[in-house]
Amino acid sequence: MANFYNDNPALKLHLNHPMMKKIVELKERNFADAEKFDYAPQNFEDAMDSYDRVLDIVGDICGNVIAVNAEDVDHTGPRVENGHVIYAEGTKKNLDACRKAGLMGMAMPRRLGGLNFPITPYIMAADIVSRADAGFENLWGLQDCAETIYEFADDAQKEKYIPRVCAGETMSMDLTEPDAGSDLQSVMLKASQKEDGSWVLNGVKRFITNGDSDIHLVLARSEEGTKDGRGLSMFIYDKRNGGVTVRRIENKMGIKGSPTCELVYKDAPAELVGSRRLGLIKYVMALMNGARLGIAAQSVGISEAAYREALAYAKDRKQFGKAIIEFPAVAEILSNMKAKLDASRTLLYACSRFVDMYKVYDDISKERKLEVEEKKEAKYYSRLADAFTPLAKGMTSEFCNQNAYDCIQIHGGSGFMKDYACERIYRDARITSIYEGTTQLQVVAAIRHVTTGTYLDWIREQESRQVAAEDEAIKSMLVFMTQQYAAAVEKVMGIDNPAYHDFMARRLVEMAGYCVMGYLLLDDAQRDAEVRRSLNVFVKYGQAEVAKHADFIENFIPEQMSNYTYEA
């Protein structure tokens, strides 16, 4: 029996990170729920045992149900009948298995039907599900939309919708329109308020993941005469009320089990979430950050699948009288794949822990006034979460694509055929660096943390930590990489030219990413010697990338930018 949790020691390494003790104690409010719910933990050890047991169930379902159904779901996919989506049979079985196991709404409070898990084990489940079938993770993982309801909706809405999500109903976030992709300020789907105070929605949404879900979060224009983000509000649409039909399911390259829909709203009843005008500038920004962390988890899961497929094939495939894994060219590819996978995963879980810390303090602040030290800590982790989220989404999705590419390469001509899972993995990987904000948009979000020093300050904190004697040489390399990064930032920002800053932004963010991931792996190696191999491979790889960017920045003349510009 396959188990995608127990066969991966890296997951338990990150689940048992030292920061988890404080996260769990804050999340559980000193384990007060133990008096109200028989399944609530009584102490930290009990909580960690609960996470471990649930993730074991996730791993079992992923290994023996979801992964088994993945190929058939990819081939058949969903279809539209009478304006609604009919899932592939394998997808129905997947959802049924997850519902029966009580795996929906993991991060929601117990009083609303959830398990009250921190973000970190929830994201770990998304990582595992994505390894089994990236497309299905979109159906299961979009339950994270419930976080937005929990964070911003009123009590009546929380009590109405969140228990339904925890019971297994699906969600979607309906943001994109035909003329509003990344530029969400251009959303025009109209929200009209009737005389009785209720709202109806009219218009079209496009590229909506799981668009025929049970409960929708919808960005709509509520203010007449507006054309920017200040005229947009957030609404809940309940499929039970009718008014929305699926015009079509997009014919996609990958993640075919996840229906990407074009929706038509026609006087669809809806409920306003929170305050008017804050739909984009507050609620969607929070929603997107959660979604981006989810895509980072999806990227890591796909990277894991790609690496395992490549490794297994390289061990089995024989050429010139020996397994191809024995050839240095193939062994190097596999070593780099594993290093990128481990670096991606450590960045993902560092980010999830920062999100856990700031979210739990935000939740506590609704119950009582935070102490001075708590406010300081909340602000610290909020800043780190804001900095690490775009870095995680951008770097892990790019590495995911690279690992999927290399998986095909190791398979050679066979990898180009649909006989092997790597062909599906390759197609599924491509979307990760596009949806929920392209890599280029992650750079836009991350660059201010380059210029304000968030990344450099965090890196300096890591530099001060003691490491094992055998890691001193690799730490010295990281120190030098950081010096190159800091010098590059100073060089770029020393030139008063915003267009030049934008042009160099990707290079600076990537340099920060290689330094950050290197230090995270260095920290992991202090707790698990098995990480040391990936640490050495990744830092050598990162050193070359940082040097390349540093050289480009040092020798680039701003006047040469005209070679890189185009006019419509």
Secondary structure as UniProt FT lines:
FT   TURN            4..7
FT   HELIX           9..15
FT   TURN            18..19
FT   HELIX           20..27
FT   HELIX           29..35
FT   TURN            38..39
FT   HELIX           44..61
FT   HELIX           62..66
FT   HELIX           67..76
FT   STRAND          79..81
FT   TURN            82..83
FT   STRAND          84..86
FT   HELIX           89..100
FT   TURN            101..102
FT   TURN            104..107
FT   HELIX           110..112
FT   HELIX           119..132
FT   HELIX           134..141
FT   HELIX           142..144
FT   HELIX           145..152
FT   HELIX           155..166
FT   TURN            167..168
FT   STRAND          171..174
FT   TURN            178..179
FT   HELIX           184..186
FT   STRAND          190..193
FT   TURN            195..196
FT   STRAND          199..209
FT   TURN            210..212
FT   STRAND          215..221
FT   TURN            224..225
FT   HELIX           229..231
FT   STRAND          232..238
FT   HELIX           239..241
FT   STRAND          244..249
FT   TURN            256..257
FT   STRAND          260..273
FT   TURN            276..277
FT   HELIX           279..284
FT   HELIX           285..316
FT   STRAND          318..319
FT   TURN            320..321
FT   STRAND          322..323
FT   HELIX           324..326
FT   HELIX           328..365
FT   TURN            366..367
FT   HELIX           372..411
FT   HELIX           412..416
FT   TURN            418..419
FT   HELIX           421..429
FT   HELIX           430..433
FT   TURN            434..436
FT   HELIX           439..451
FT   TURN            452..453
FT   HELIX           454..463
FT   HELIX           469..471
FT   HELIX           472..493
FT   HELIX           498..527
FT   HELIX           529..531
FT   HELIX           532..555
FT   HELIX           558..564
//
